[in-house]
Amino acid sequence: MNKVRYDHLLPILLLLFLTGCQTAFAVESTPTPTPTVTPLPSPTPNPADVVAHIEATWRDIDSLARPHLEEGIECEACHLEGVLAAERPSNATCLDCHQTTISELYAITNSNGTQVHPAAHLETEDCSTCHRGHKHIADPCNSCH
């Protein structure tokens, strides 16, 4: 029986491997799945840092808080649970302070005769939905509609 020698194939296989032709002889392997990385949620800001930021910048932002603070009204007048609770003032808080009622707000119209506070909104929305305390909203109607 003759022995088959493969010595002469070694330089050819080496040449194929080095020139990139090894894929013709490669055994197909299962690709390793790329691990997915779930991003960490953005950190919740520290309420004290938020308050410090508002105290430092309220003069620069044309927001609802500015005229209140300019009149010397303390944050706690609107934020009954304390400024760190970060709750929006209730309609009752706004109406009590401004000494008005929902009925009186219905009657307010702008120079075009358009009702400023639509009845549907007064029944379903908080005052702070449109009258944002710490953000400037030039036209609250267009921010939603």
Backbone hydrogen bonds, N-H to C=O, Kabsch-Sander energy under -0.5 kcal/mol:
donor,donor_aa,acceptor,acceptor_aa,energy
5,R,3,K,-0.5
9,L,6,Y,-1.6
10,L,6,Y,-0.8
10,L,7,D,-0.9
13,L,9,L,-2.8
14,L,10,L,-2.5
15,L,11,P,-2.1
16,L,12,I,-2.4
17,F,13,L,-2.5
18,L,14,L,-2.5
19,T,15,L,-1.6
20,G,17,F,-1.1
21,C,16,L,-2.5
23,T,20,G,-0.6
24,A,21,C,-1.2
25,F,22,Q,-1.2
26,A,22,Q,-0.8
38,T,36,T,-0.6
49,D,46,N,-0.9
50,V,46,N,-1.8
51,V,47,P,-2.5
52,A,48,A,-2.3
53,H,49,D,-2.3
54,I,50,V,-2.5
55,E,51,V,-2.8
56,A,52,A,-1.7
57,T,53,H,-1.5
58,W,54,I,-1.9
60,D,57,T,-1.9
61,I,57,T,-0.7
61,I,58,W,-0.6
62,D,60,D,-0.5
63,S,61,I,-1.9
64,L,132,R,-1.5
65,A,133,G,-2.4
68,H,64,L,-1.0
69,L,65,A,-2.9
70,E,66,R,-2.8
71,E,67,P,-1.4
72,G,69,L,-1.5
73,I,68,H,-2.4
77,A,74,E,-1.8
78,C,75,C,-1.4
79,H,75,C,-2.6
80,L,78,C,-1.3
82,G,79,H,-2.0
85,A,82,G,-1.3
86,A,82,G,-0.5
86,A,83,V,-0.7
94,C,90,S,-1.8
95,L,91,N,-3.1
96,D,92,A,-2.6
97,C,93,T,-2.1
98,H,94,C,-2.6
99,Q,96,D,-0.7
100,T,95,L,-2.0
105,L,101,T,-1.8
106,Y,102,I,-1.8
107,A,103,S,-1.0
108,I,104,E,-0.5
108,I,105,L,-1.0
110,N,114,T,-2.4
113,G,110,N,-2.2
116,V,108,I,-2.3
117,H,105,L,-0.5
117,H,108,I,-0.6
121,H,118,P,-0.7
122,L,118,P,-2.0
123,E,119,A,-1.4
124,T,120,A,-1.0
125,E,121,H,-3.4
129,T,126,D,-1.9
130,C,126,D,-0.6
130,C,127,C,-1.1
131,H,127,C,-2.6
132,R,130,C,-1.4
137,I,135,K,-0.6
143,S,139,D,-1.0
144,C,140,P,-0.6
144,C,141,C,-1.2
145,H,141,C,-2.8
